[in-house]
């Protein structure tokens, strides 16, 4: 068995994934399901629950 030399095209997808992961770590978490009156938005919560159920 032999190892291939690493070149730009082999490493680039991992570097892009690393950059996206680092941006996700440092991005502010400003997602809120509460409207201006302090009530939960039931449509947003239902959408999130449905999307989560479809993933699993």
Residue pairs with C-beta under 8 A, 6 or more apart in sequence:
4 10
33 40
33 41
33 44
33 45
33 48
34 40
34 41
35 41
